[in-house]
Amino acid sequence: MKSSPFMLPKFPNLPNDRIQSTSPFKSIGIDHLGPSFYREIDNTEKKFWITLITCLCTRAVYLEPVKNLKADTCLNVLKRLAARRGCPERILSDNSKTFIACAKNCKVHLKIIGKELEWKFIKELSPWQGGVYERIVALVKDAFRKTLGKRTLQWEEMLTFTTEVEGILNMRPLTTIDENPDVPGLIPLRPVDFLCPQRNLCLELEIPKTDDSIMNFVIKYKDSFVFTEFLLNELWKRWKKEYLIWLRDRSQWAMKGPRSQTKREPNVGEIVILEEEFVPRNLWKIAKIVELLDTKDGRCVRNVKILLPNGTIVSRPINKLYPLELNIENKETESIKIKEIEENLNEKLKKNQRKLKQ
């Protein structure tokens, strides 16, 4: 097959959840890592997973080991997160059955108490759309692999180790703050500075030297709540000044793909070949594009809805679709030939499936 997949357009602008100053964990991304193994008291090994939650704004991390992937377990993790960090308003995740069921339960629970939750799912087979939390997943896996190796810990030890990994990730530098123009880039800005601003881990206040100024300073900031708000405001100012500029100047603006790609956009009614992982190329299905899913700004198409031979309609990213190599001027002959090609390919697929069964 000489056909090339459609090329994805350049990355869009960062969403508002990434660039607006809000309280930590108001907009989150959630994912599961694993499975891995922990050791019981009798030395038997059992599976566990880690629920990873990251703040889309401050990039803070929340990790919690779980013993199963049931929707009730995921809901309990979100309840504990809300008790410690505040209730999230927007959640981004993949399309796993756990998250789909948990989203329904969350919306029911919050509707009872008069709150709303926006749970957004990325498109099927598009893990790069969840890159905001997949990057943290890679950091956690790397920490576990390099520290533990093949060793298994008991459950209490695993809880402690996971919490320590969470603390280390929350102290990673996002960017640097240029406090002194003569010596730039010495003070890091970290997620923990937004979670625990009162600790004053990386922010040094300039205390006035005169007695009158000191008294005014003490009177103004002696209330701890006001002092905390002052620190947070200073951090948000620097977050906007340093971190957002760094995000704006990111080097990669396009999705990496194969050398040969189809640079035009797909069309409604177009017949395409659907790429499927772990399936031989000669068994890939024929599909028909029935709807173009525009981005929010309406400038480009990243995903489409396609009709499969069995009659089901699914959404797929355009870089998983291969257009047929046709260049026919007459539309009538084009539709006839497309039907012939579709019928021939379906017959070949059925024959190959029969051979595989035999």
N, C-alpha and C positions, 0 to 999 in steps of 0.2 A: 504494500500500500504506500503510494507516494504522497498522499494527501498530508497536509500539515494542520495542526490544531489552531483554533482561533487564538489570537494574542490578547491577553488581558490588557485593559487600558492602564495608564499610570495610576499610582496610588492617589486616592482623594485627599482632601484636606482633613486634618485631624478633627474628630467629632468634639462636640461641646463638652462631653464628659471628661476629655483629656486636658482641656485648656481652661476650664472655669474653676475658680477657687471655691471649693465646697468643703464640708467636713469630711474627714477620712471615712472610707468605706460607704459612702452614699451611693456611688456607682462602682460596681464590682464585676470582676470576671471570675468564673468558678470552673474548676476542672478536677479530675481524679488522676492520681498517679498509682501505678502498680499493675498487678499485685506483687507484693513482696512477702516475706515470711518473718514471723516472730516466734519465740520459743516459750512454750508453757512450762509450768513448774516441773512437770514430769518429762521434760525435754522433747515433747512432741512439737512438731512445727505446724503452724497454721497460717493461713493467708491473712493479709491486711492490706488496706489501701490508705492513701493520704488524700484528704480533701484539701485542695489548694484554693485559696481565695485571695485575690489581689485587688487593691484599690486602683481604679483606672486613672485617678488623678494624682495621688501622692506616690503611687507604686509601692505602698506598704503591703506586707504579706501576712496572711493568717493561715497556719497549717494545723490540721487536726487528723490524727490517724483514726480510721474506722475499720470495723471488722466485716462489713458487708456493704453492698451498693444499693440497698433498699431505699425507696423514696422517703420512708419515715426517718431513716438514719440521716439522710441528707437534710431533711427538714429540721431535725434536732440540731445539726451542726449550724444551720443558719440561725436558729433560735439562740444558741450560745454566742454566736458572733454578734447578734443584735444586742444581747445583754452586756457584752464587753465593749463593743465598738460603735453601737448604734444601729438602728434598723436601715438596711439598704433600700433605696428607691428604684434602682435600675440594676439588672443582672444580665450579664452576657455569658453564654455557654454554648457548647455543641449540642447535637441532637440525640444524646444518649437517652435511653428509656428512663433512667433514673431522674434526669433533669426535667424531662417532659412531665413525668408524674409529679415530681416535687413542685414544679411551677403551678400546676393545677391546685395542689394542696395549699401552697403559699397564698395564692390569690383568694382562695376560700377563707382561710384563716384571717387574712388582713381585711377582707371585706366585712367580716363580722365586727371588727373593732374600728371600722371606718377609715382604713388606710388603703392606698393603692400601690401596686407593684408592677413595674414594667420589666418583663422577662423577655429578652431578645435572644433568638437562636441564630447561629451562623448557618449558612447554606450547607446542605449535605455534601460530603466529600470535599470540603473546602477548609482544611485545618488552618491554612495561612490567615483566614479571616479572624481567627482567634489568637493571632500572634502576640497580642498584648498580655495574655496569660501563658501562652506556650513558652515564651522566653523565660518566665519564672520557673516553669516546669523543668526546663533544661538546667537551671541553676540548682534546683533542689535535687534532681537526679545526680548531678555531678557531685554535690556535697555528700550524698549517701554513698555513692560508689567509691569515692576517694577516701572517705573516712572509715566506713564499715567493711568495704570489700564484700567478701562472702560470709562474714560473721552474722549471726542472728542474735538479737537481743530479746530479753524478756519484755513483757508488755509495759511494765512501769518504766523500764529503761528506755524503751522505744518512745514513750510519751515524753520523757525528759529530753532525749536526743532531738526529737522533732521540734520541741519548743526552743531548744538552743539554736537549731538551724534557722528557725523563724527569726530569732533575735539577731543572728548574724546577717541575714538577708535584709532586715530592716535597718541595719547600720551601714549598708553598702552606700557609697557616695553616688548620687545622681549627677551632680555637677559641682563646681566649685564657686565660692562666693569671693569676689574681689573686694575684700575689705580695705586693703591698702594698695593704692595704685602703683606704689613702688615695688611691692612684693605681691604680684597677683597670684590667685589660684591656690591659697594655702588653707582655706577653711571650706570643708565639704558641706554640701546640703544633702541630707539623708532622709529617708522616710520616717525614721524614729523621731526626728525633730518636729514633725507634725503630730505624732501620736503622744509624745511626752514633752511638750514645749517647756514645762516648768522645770525640767531637769537642767536646762541650759547647757546642753552637751556640746554644742558647737557655736553658740552665739554669744559673743562678748559685748556687753553694754558699755558704752563710754560714760563712766561716772564723773559728774562735774567735780571740779577741785575746790571751788569757793564754798564757804559755809552756807551762804544764802541759797546757792544753787543746789547744794546737797539737801537742805531742808525741803526745798520745793520738790526735788526728785523723790524723797522719801514719802512726802505727803501725797504726791501724785500716784505713786505706784505701790503704796503699802498694802493695799487690798490685793490679795492673791489672785482673785478672779480678774481684776483689771490688769494685773501684771501678766497673767497668762494670755489674755486677749491682746495685750501689747506685743508679746513675743510672737503670737500667731500672725498678727498683722505684718510684723517685720519679716517673718518667714515667707508669707505669701507674696510680699513685694519682691523679695529676692528670687522666689520661685518663678514669678512672671518674668523677671529681668534676665535670669540665667538659664533656667531649665527650658522654658518655652522657646527661647532663641536657639538653644541647642537642638530641640525637636524640629524647629523650622528649617534649620540648616542640615538636616539629615542627608546623607550621601545617596542612599538608595531610594528611588522614587518609582521603580517599576518592578514587577514580579519577574523573577528569573524563570526562564523556560528554555525549550530546545532551540537550536539554531534556526531551524526552519519553522516559521509560524505564519499563519494567515492573518494579514494585518487589517483586513476589512471587518466590519461588524456583521454578525449573522442576521438573517432575515426571517420573518414569520413565514411559515410554510416550507422552509428549506429542509431538505432531507440531509441528515448528518449521520455519522458513525459515532457511537458512544464508547469512549474509552472506559474499560473496566479493569480494575486491579486484579491480579492473580487469575486472569482469564486470558487464554491465547488470543492473539490478534485476529485470527480467522474466525473467532467465535464472538467478537464484539457485535452488539446489537445495532440494528438500524433504527433511527428515531426521527421524528418530525417535530420541528420547532413550532409551538403553538402560541407562545407569548414571550415577549422580551421584557425582562424585569429591569427597568431603569434604576439608576442610583437616585438618591434623594434630590440631588441637584439637577437630575435629568440630562446630564451631559454625556453619559456613556452607558454602555450595557456591560455588566459583569456576569449576570446570571440569566438563564432562560428557563422556561418550562417546556418540556418535551413530551411527546406522546410515544410510548413504547409499543412494540408489536402486540403485547398482551392487553393493550387498552388503558393502561395506567398512565397517569400524568405525574411527572416528578420534576423537581427543579435541579439544575446542574450548572456549575460554572462553565463559561464558554471555552476555557482552555482544556476541557475534557471532551470537546466535540470536534470532529474532523469533517469538514465539508467534502462532498463528493466532487470529483474532478470532471465537471460538466461545463461546457461553454456553448450553449445552443441558443440561437437567436429566436427560433420559432417556439413560442410558449406552449403550443399544443403538442408539438413533438417532444418538447422538454418534459411535460407532465407524463406523456406516454412512456418515454424512456425511463423516467424516474420510477414509474410503477413497475416496469419490466425489471429494472435493476433491483428494486425492493423485493419483488417476487423471487427472482433468482437467488438473491442473498438469503432470503428466508428458507428457500429449499435447501441451499448449501448448509445453512445452520442446522436444519432438522436432520440432514444426512450425517453431519459431523456428530451431532448429539446421539444419534442411533449407534454410530460406530463406537463412541465412547462407552455407551451402555453395554455393548457387546463385549 
